[in-house]
Amino acid sequence: MAPKIDFEEINKIIKLLEDKNLAEFELEIDGFKIKIGRNNSNIAQAAVAYQPAAAPAAGIPGLVPETGPEMRGDAHAVVSPMVGTFYRAPSPSSPPFVDVGDVVKKRQILCIVEAMKLMNEIESDADGVIKEICVENGKPVEYGQKLFVIVPQA
């Protein structure tokens, strides 16, 4: 079972980060990972990821996220772990994290999904080549919605 952390606790961590003038805070417990960092404009950003042992939608009727290499041949879908707003770059003036045709490594940042004013970095869960970017920059995304298609490299 995943540790429980709510929005108020995340805000306390962000406040501590600001009070102590820390650049970054990271904590991982039993598959739950939270990483909070401050950017140059001193706005706290957070990345929260939880990867349960079972499928995330197990037991929820009608809600099954798109996953797996079985998608189209070798293709692999990277899906949104939450509801939010999809951003291809860290800021409007920055280049996108990745483009179609880019080679990516596991744990490489692909995009940001903003949820409740927190910037959640979405990482690649496979080595490969970006075949498709499935969401337009600045558009809302749903839990389990396909964000990227990656063709694994042998």
MIGU-612468 format. One line per field, with one value per residue: residue number from 1; residue in three letters; x, y, z of N, C-alpha, C in turn. Coordinates in steps of 0.001 Angstrom, whole numbers, plus 524288, in hexadecimal, padded with zeros to 5 digits. Layout:
i	[NUM_...];
aa	[ALA_...];
n.c1	[X_...];
n.c2	[Y_...];
n.c3	[Z_...];
ca.c1	[X_...];
ca.c2	[Y_...];
ca.c3	[Z_...];
c.c1	[X_...];
c.c2	[Y_...];
c.c3	[Z_...];
//
This chain:
i	[1_2_3_4_5_6_7_8_9_10_11_12_13_14_15_16_17_18_19_20_21_22_23_24_25_26_27_28_29_30_31_32_33_34_35_36_37_38_39_40_41_42_43_44_45_46_47_48_49_50_51_52_53_54_55_56_57_58_59_60_61_62_63_64_65_66_67_68_69_70_71_72_73_74_75_76_77_78_79_80_81_82_83_84_85_86_87_88_89_90_91_92_93_94_95_96_97_98_99_100_101_102_103_104_105_106_107_108_109_110_111_112_113_114_115_116_117_118_119_120_121_122_123_124_125_126_127_128_129_130_131_132_133_134_135_136_137_138_139_140_141_142_143_144_145_146_147_148_149_150_151_152_153_154];
aa	[MET_ALA_PRO_LYS_ILE_ASP_PHE_GLU_GLU_ILE_ASN_LYS_ILE_ILE_LYS_LEU_LEU_GLU_ASP_LYS_ASN_LEU_ALA_GLU_PHE_GLU_LEU_GLU_ILE_ASP_GLY_PHE_LYS_ILE_LYS_ILE_GLY_ARG_ASN_ASN_SER_ASN_ILE_ALA_GLN_ALA_ALA_VAL_ALA_TYR_GLN_PRO_ALA_ALA_ALA_PRO_ALA_ALA_GLY_ILE_PRO_GLY_LEU_VAL_PRO_GLU_THR_GLY_PRO_GLU_MET_ARG_GLY_ASP_ALA_HIS_ALA_VAL_VAL_SER_PRO_MET_VAL_GLY_THR_PHE_TYR_ARG_ALA_PRO_SER_PRO_SER_SER_PRO_PRO_PHE_VAL_ASP_VAL_GLY_ASP_VAL_VAL_LYS_LYS_ARG_GLN_ILE_LEU_CYS_ILE_VAL_GLU_ALA_MET_LYS_LEU_MET_ASN_GLU_ILE_GLU_SER_ASP_ALA_ASP_GLY_VAL_ILE_LYS_GLU_ILE_CYS_VAL_GLU_ASN_GLY_LYS_PRO_VAL_GLU_TYR_GLY_GLN_LYS_LEU_PHE_VAL_ILE_VAL_PRO_GLN_ALA];
n.c1	[8034B_80213_808C0_801B5_7FFE2_7FC31_7F72C_7F8DC_8018C_8090E_80997_80E08_8180A_81BB1_81B9C_8233B_82BD4_82CB2_82E13_8379C_83DD4_84046_84419_84031_83831_836A2_82FCE_82DE5_825C8_821ED_81EDA_819F0_81CAA_82172_825A1_82A4D_82D78_83391_8322D_838FC_83307_82FCD_826B0_82030_820F8_81B81_81CE8_815CA_814D3_80F11_8102D_80911_8094E_80193_7F8F1_7F595_7EAF1_7E5AF_7DA9F_7D413_7C904_7C771_7CFFA_7DB4A_7E832_7EFC5_7F9CD_80647_80E9F_808BD_802C2_8045C_80A8A_8177E_81668_81524_80D44_80DBF_80710_7FE77_7FFBC_7F879_7EDF9_7EEAA_7F5DB_7FCAA_809CC_813DD_81D8B_82677_82485_81DAB_824CB_82CA7_832E5_82C10_82B9E_82CBB_82C35_82588_82C17_834C9_83E78_83C80_83F3F_83CD1_83686_8383E_833D7_827F2_81F79_81716_80CC8_803AD_7FD66_7F49A_7FA82_80468_81005_811E8_81B66_81C14_82169_828AB_825FA_82B72_8362D_8380F_832A3_82BE3_82012_8166A_80FA0_8053B_7FEA4_7FAC6_80248_7FFA8_7F59F_7EAD0_7EC26_7E831_7E7AB_7EEF4_7EF0A_7F4E6_80152_80AFE_810E0_819EC_823F3_82A79_83867_84135];
n.c2	[7FB5C_808A5_813A8_81E03_82AC7_837B1_8437B_84BC4_84844_847FA_852A4_855F5_8519C_8573C_8615A_86009_85E55_8683B_86E9F_86AE2_86CE7_86531_85E14_854D1_849AB_83C7D_83088_82317_8188F_80BD6_80A51_813AE_8202F_82CD0_8389E_844E1_85129_85DBA_8679D_87162_87A67_879A5_8742B_869C6_85CD8_8506B_8429B_83796_82A5A_81E01_810CC_8067D_7F8BF_7F2AD_7F43F_80195_803ED_7FB89_7F521_7FD98_7FFC2_8015E_80805_80761_80903_80C4B_8041B_7FD90_7F56A_7EFFA_7F677_7FA9F_7F2B9_7F3A0_7FCE2_805A4_80B68_81746_81B93_824E7_826F0_82C09_83585_84180_84C89_84C08_84E57_85095_854FD_85A99_8651A_86FD2_874C3_86DB0_862F7_85732_84BA5_84210_83DB2_83827_82D35_82E42_827F2_82193_81F25_8163F_81BD7_825E8_832F4_835B6_83C73_845D5_844DD_84CDB_84DC6_85227_85B54_8572D_85307_84813_83F99_83744_82B5E_82353_815E7_80EA0_80B57_810AC_81566_8210A_81FCF_8243F_82FA9_8316C_83907_84647_85187_85817_85482_84E43_84213_834F3_82B3A_8200D_82249_82193_826D0_826A9_81EF8_81541_80EA7_803D5_80215_7F898];
n.c3	[80000_7FCE1_8028E_808CC_8048B_80504_7FEF7_805F3_80BD7_803EC_801BE_80B32_80A5F_801B6_80605_80DD4_8075E_802B6_80BC6_80FCD_807A7_8002E_7F4CF_7F0F4_7F425_7F720_7F895_7FAA5_7FCDA_7FE45_7F33C_7F16F_7ED1C_7EED6_7E9CE_7EB44_7E67C_7E50D_7DB93_7D3BF_7D559_7DF46_7E10D_7E634_7E178_7DF09_7DE3B_7DE16_7DF56_7DEFA_7DE6B_7DEA6_7E208_7DD49_7D21D_7CFD0_7CE62_7D1FC_7D698_7D56C_7CF3D_7C19E_7C073_7BAE4_7B8D2_7AD48_7A981_7A835_79FF1_798E5_79335_78850_780FB_7841F_78933_79413_79DA2_7A486_7AF19_7B541_7C2BF_7C86D_7C94B_7C2AD_7BD43_7B17F_7AE72_7A58B_7A722_7B0BD_7B26E_7AC18_7A555_7A3D7_79CF1_79896_7A0DF_79B86_78E05_782D1_77E04_78445_78C0D_797D2_7A55C_7AFE9_7BAE6_7B784_7B680_7B084_7AF9E_7B60E_7BF10_7C3C4_7CFB1_7D8C2_7DA8A_7DB6F_7D588_7CEE0_7CB45_7C0B9_7BE26_7B512_7B40D_7AEF2_7A67E_799DB_78DA1_78B07_7855E_78408_78838_78FC9_793C2_7936A_7967E_7A264_7A392_7AA4D_7B15E_7B442_7BE80_7BB79_7B0E6_7A46B_7A251_79D16_792D6_792CE_78C2C_78FA3_790F3_78C5C];
ca.c1	[80000_80524_8083F_7FDF5_801C9_7F825_7F8CF_7FACC_806D2_80C70_80A6A_811BC_81D3B_81D1A_81CCD_8284C_82F9F_82D56_8302D_83D1B_84061_84244_84308_83D73_836D4_834D5_82E8F_82BA9_8244D_81E73_81CB4_817E8_82118_8203D_82A48_828B7_831E1_83254_834A2_83B9B_82F85_82E63_82189_820FC_81EBD_81B91_81BD7_813F9_813C4_80E3D_80F79_8077F_80AAD_7FD48_7F75A_7F33D_7E542_7E36C_7D640_7D0D0_7C62E_7C74B_7D4A1_7DFEE_7EBD2_7F264_7FF16_808D6_810DB_804F7_7FFC8_804EF_80F99_81B2C_8156F_813F8_80AB1_80E98_801F4_7FE43_7FE68_7F4D2_7EB1D_7F179_7F6FC_8015F_80D93_8184F_82265_82659_82262_81C04_82931_8306C_831AC_8296E_82EF6_82DB5_82958_82518_8311D_838D9_83FBE_83BDF_840FE_83961_836BD_838F1_82F10_8256C_81BC5_81516_8071C_80279_7F8A6_7F416_7FEE4_80944_81237_81364_81EA7_81AC8_82635_8283D_826AC_82E1B_839CF_835DF_83224_826A9_81D6C_811D5_80E04_7FF93_7FBAD_7FC8B_80448_7FBEB_7F069_7E9C9_7EC9E_7E56C_7EA8B_7EF47_7EF1D_7F9E4_80435_80F21_811C5_81F99_82584_82F16_83D2B_8434F];
ca.c2	[80000_80D6A_81780_82220_83020_83B0A_84887_84EE6_84673_849C4_85839_85681_8507B_85BB8_865AE_85ECF_85F37_86DE0_870B8_86941_86E57_86074_85DCB_85013_845EE_837A0_82C76_81E71_814A9_807A5_80B3E_81906_823B0_83258_83BC9_84A56_85497_86335_86986_8766C_87E8B_8783E_871BB_8643A_85919_84B3A_83E08_83372_825AC_81942_80C6F_801F6_7F3A6_7F118_7F837_805E6_8042C_7F694_7F598_8021F_7FE67_80524_80B53_8043E_80C49_80A09_802AC_7F8E4_7F4BB_7ED83_7FAA1_7FA22_7F03D_7F4A7_80212_805F1_8105C_819E9_81DC1_828B5_82499_82F7A_8397E_84678_84F46_849F5_8522A_84E11_8579D_85C87_86A68_8713D_87671_86965_85EF7_852AA_8478A_83E4F_83E23_83343_82B8E_82E88_82348_822A9_81B2A_81570_81FE9_82B12_83616_83650_840C7_84747_84518_85051_84C59_8551A_85EFF_8544E_85163_84294_83DDD_83203_828FD_81EC0_81105_80B0A_80D74_81026_819F2_8235F_81EFE_827A7_832DE_830B7_83D52_84B81_85499_85B74_85222_84AEB_83C67_831BD_826C5_81BB1_8240F_820D1_82BA9_825A3_819A7_81446_809A5_8022B_800D1_7F36C];
ca.c3	[80000_7FC56_806C0_80787_804F7_802DA_7FCF1_80A5C_80D08_7FFAC_802A5_80F8D_80840_7FE6F_8099B_81023_80333_8023E_810B1_81064_802C1_7FDC4_7EF38_7EF85_7F836_7F4C6_7FC59_7F845_800BD_7FC6E_7EE10_7F111_7EC79_7EE33_7E8DA_7EAEF_7E587_7E3E6_7D6D6_7D45D_7D71C_7E49E_7E156_7E750_7DDDA_7E166_7DB0F_7E17F_7DC54_7E1F5_7DAE8_7E1B4_7DFE6_7D9DC_7CE53_7D295_7CE01_7D3AF_7DA2C_7D441_7CA7B_7BD56_7C03F_7B9DA_7B5E6_7A8CB_7AB0F_7A659_79ACD_79570_790BF_782A4_7802D_7885D_78B67_799A7_79EE3_7A986_7B058_7B97D_7C7C4_7CB2B_7C659_7C2FD_7B861_7AF07_7AC6C_7A300_7A8A3_7B623_7B267_7A6C9_7A216_7A374_79907_79ADD_7A307_7974E_7891D_77FEF_77BE1_78848_78F0B_79D64_7A913_7B467_7BEE7_7B51E_7B6BB_7AB73_7AFB2_7BB34_7BFA6_7C829_7D284_7DDA4_7DAB3_7DC03_7D08B_7CF5D_7C6F5_7BEEC_7BC2F_7B1B9_7B6DE_7AB68_7A2A5_794A7_78A2D_78B1C_7805C_783AC_78CAB_78F21_7961E_791FE_79AE4_7A51C_7A3A0_7AEDE_7B0C2_7B814_7C094_7B7D5_7AB72_7A1C8_7A169_7994B_7910C_79277_789E6_7928E_78E10_78DC3];
c.c1	[80374_80485_80473_8007C_7FDA7_7FA7A_7FB1F_80066_80AB6_80D93_80E3E_81759_81F22_81E97_8221F_82CB6_830CD_82FE1_835FB_8405B_8430F_840C3_83FAB_83C7A_834C8_83415_82C24_82ABA_82090_81BE2_81A51_81C9B_81F1A_82563_82865_82D9C_8300C_83510_836EA_8381D_82D5A_828C6_82279_81E43_81EF8_81A9D_81A5D_812B5_81304_80D38_80E19_80904_8067F_7FC14_7F474_7ED4B_7E2A5_7DF04_7D2C4_7CE0B_7C659_7CC1B_7D96C_7E3A1_7EE39_7F7FF_80151_80AB9_80D0A_801DB_7FFD3_80A4C_81307_819F8_813A2_8118B_80C6F_80982_80249_7FCAE_7FA57_7F1E4_7EE22_7F205_7FC57_804C8_81250_81D8A_821FF_82447_820EA_8208A_82D53_82EFA_82EFD_82D63_8307F_82A65_828F0_82A66_83592_8398D_83F60_83DB7_83CF7_83A9E_837F2_833BE_82CFB_821F9_81A84_80F25_8061C_7FD48_7F8A9_7F8D6_80426_80B02_81479_8166D_81D49_81F97_824FD_8290A_8293C_83213_83745_835D6_82C86_82448_818FA_8111E_80823_7FC3F_7FE15_7FE2E_80004_7F66E_7EFB0_7EA76_7E9C5_7E911_7EA6F_7EF5B_7F49E_7FC5A_8082C_80EF3_817B0_82067_82A94_833B2_83F42_848CC];
c.c2	[804DE_810EC_81BC3_8276E_8338C_8404E_84BF4_84D56_84827_84F94_85935_85586_8550D_86064_864D6_85FD8_8650D_87038_86F95_86A7F_869A1_8605E_85918_84CA6_8411B_8338A_827E8_81A6A_810CE_808C3_81097_81C9F_8293D_8353B_84159_84D9A_85A14_864C7_86EF4_87AC5_87D68_87655_86BEE_860EF_853C9_84718_839AD_82ECB_82118_814F5_807A1_7FCE5_7F1BA_7F574_7FC97_805EE_7FF23_7F78E_7FA4B_80108_802D1_8088F_807E1_80793_8095C_808D6_7FE9B_7F8CA_7F24A_7F17C_7FA38_7F7CB_7F113_7F9BA_801C5_80B4C_8124C_81CC5_8218C_82605_827C0_832EC_83E96_84900_84D8E_84E6B_84F43_8504D_8599A_86216_86BCD_872BB_87231_865A7_85A51_84EB4_843AC_83F9D_838BE_83214_82BBA_82932_824BC_81E02_81ABC_81998_8255E_82DF3_836EC_83B21_84216_846FB_84853_84E9F_84F3E_858A4_85C5B_85264_84BE7_840DF_8383F_82FD5_82467_819E4_80CDE_80E04_80CD3_8153A_81BE5_822D1_822DF_82AB6_8337A_83532_8427F_84E7F_85817_8593A_84EC2_84528_839B7_82D80_8225B_81D36_82370_8261C_82B0B_81FF2_81930_80EF2_80818_80101_7FBA6_7F3E4];
c.c3	[80000_80115_8050E_80866_80263_80146_80144_80BD2_808DA_80054_8071C_80DB6_804F0_801DC_80C2A_80C3D_802AB_8071C_81152_80B8A_80033_7F804_7EDD7_7F446_7F577_7F903_7F96B_7FC83_7FE32_7F72E_7ED45_7F0DA_7EBE6_7EDA7_7E807_7EA3A_7E459_7DEEF_7D7D3_7D652_7DC8B_7E537_7E22D_7E32F_7E073_7DD49_7DEC9_7DE0E_7DFFC_7DE0E_7DE1B_7DF0B_7DC1C_7D604_7D121_7D27F_7CFC9_7D790_7D933_7CF19_7C679_7BCE4_7BFAD_7B6A2_7B150_7AA61_7A773_7A0D2_796F0_79244_78AC9_781A6_784F0_78B3B_79115_79AC0_7A439_7AAA1_7B4E7_7BE97_7CAC6_7C758_7C6E9_7BDAE_7B676_7AD00_7AA4C_7A4B7_7AE3D_7B6A5_7ACCC_7A32C_7A15E_79F0C_79BA6_79CFC_79EC3_79289_786A5_77D77_77FCF_78ADA_794CB_7A09A_7AD6E_7B87C_7BCAC_7B53F_7B135_7AB32_7B561_7BAF3_7C48B_7CA8C_7D7B4_7DE95_7DBC8_7D6AE_7D12D_7CA91_7C5A1_7BC2E_7B89D_7B514_7B36E_7A81F_79D48_791A2_78A79_785AA_77FA5_788B5_78C09_79130_7946F_796E3_79D31_7A581_7A885_7AD7F_7B538_7BA1A_7BC91_7B21E_7A938_7A0A5_79D00_79799_79039_78FFF_78CA9_78EFD_78FFF_78FDD];
//
